[in-house]
Amino acid sequence: MKHKLFVTNFNKNFTGVSATAANVVKAQAGRYDLHLVGRPLPGCPAPTTVKQARALSRGGAIWHVRRNTEMRAALWARDVLRLPIKIVFTSAAIRRHSAFPRWLISRMDAVIATTDAAASFVPHVRAVVPHGVDTNLYVPAADRAAAWQALGYGGKRGIATIGRVRPEKGTDQFVTAMLPLLRDHPDAVALVVGKASRSHQAFQDKLKSVIARANLSDRILFVGEIPSPDLPKLMQALSLVVQLPTYEGYGMVPLEGMASAVPFVGTDTGYYRAFTADGIAGTIVGTVGQATKAADHILNGNVERMGAQARVMACAGFGIQSEADGIDTVYQTLSGQILAGQMLAGR
């Protein structure tokens, strides 16, 4: 009999956490009696409600949570309603959590950290399992140039940064790096993919003004948020991904690019350095000037070579099935504990 598994997703917005959860759920299909709880995720089963999840958990289940609100719901089910469940929390943060999240995490039955660095900030770590990318969804384009032309952004090749428009994500650093780069590469167009919240609208407007003064408004484009189903098509059309955040817990964008045979330039945060494989698939930089130089080097005849190597790295070391297998080892241990508890209760 398949184990009951409830994967929670309470955030109405499609975030990086949502994307990694969706990837895993799709990879876990068929392994478990799996139920998504809360909000829908692309390519995943239709979600059930928390109330329904509680009713279905009476015979024992694992709840996999990733956010504070989800931990709270699971703790209520286990500790107040006394349901026979085990709670797994995935932690990607590489900084100390604030007091309340720390307390919530301390109540988990198991924690899965995405990196060794993340594991150092949380208790009850049962496994370190890096996030994986769906290498069947993110694939190289048959013709990169044609794929870019089909998107209609102009130019002959594309560069992109993907994420919310705000200082922490390094949007301003990206723009600053692109200004001299695009002058030397007149065939390239740079995209800022992501939306600015109301609180960061002035930040975005200021960047657009800087771009306008440089006469590059037609070549550095703010295209807003792109629906998740359309991202693979965008990614495979790019020649370069540039991610320059000041902080990133893990960071899936370079990995999605790698699976699509797109090299990247990134700051030394998240898991970016591990992705590069010592410069084979990407380049880690410390300043905006270095980012410009690294991007220039890749665009000057190294896109195809590094992209091909990036694809190999993504498939060999960061596939989604590897993540699903790593998580499964934790589930199996907890399922055994649930079964043992039920046997003792039946005596």
Secondary structure, 3 states (H helix, E strand, C coil): CCCEEEEEECCCCCCHHHHHHHHHHHHHECCEEEEEEECCCCCCCCCECHHHHHHHCCCCEEEEECCHHHHHHHHHHHHHCCCCEEEEEEECCCCCCCHHHHHHHHCCCEEEECCHHHHCCCCCEEEECCCCECCCCCCCCCCHHHHHHHHCCCCCEEEEEECCCCHHHCHHHHHHHHHHHHHHCCCEEEEEECCCCHHHHHHHHHHHHHHHHCCCCCCEEEEECCCHHHHHHHHHHEEEEEECCCCCCCCCHHHHHHHCCCCEEEECCCCHHHHHCCCCCEEEECCHHHHHHHHHHHHCCCHHHHHHHHHHHHHHHCEHHHHHHHHHHHHHHHHHHHHHHHHHHCC
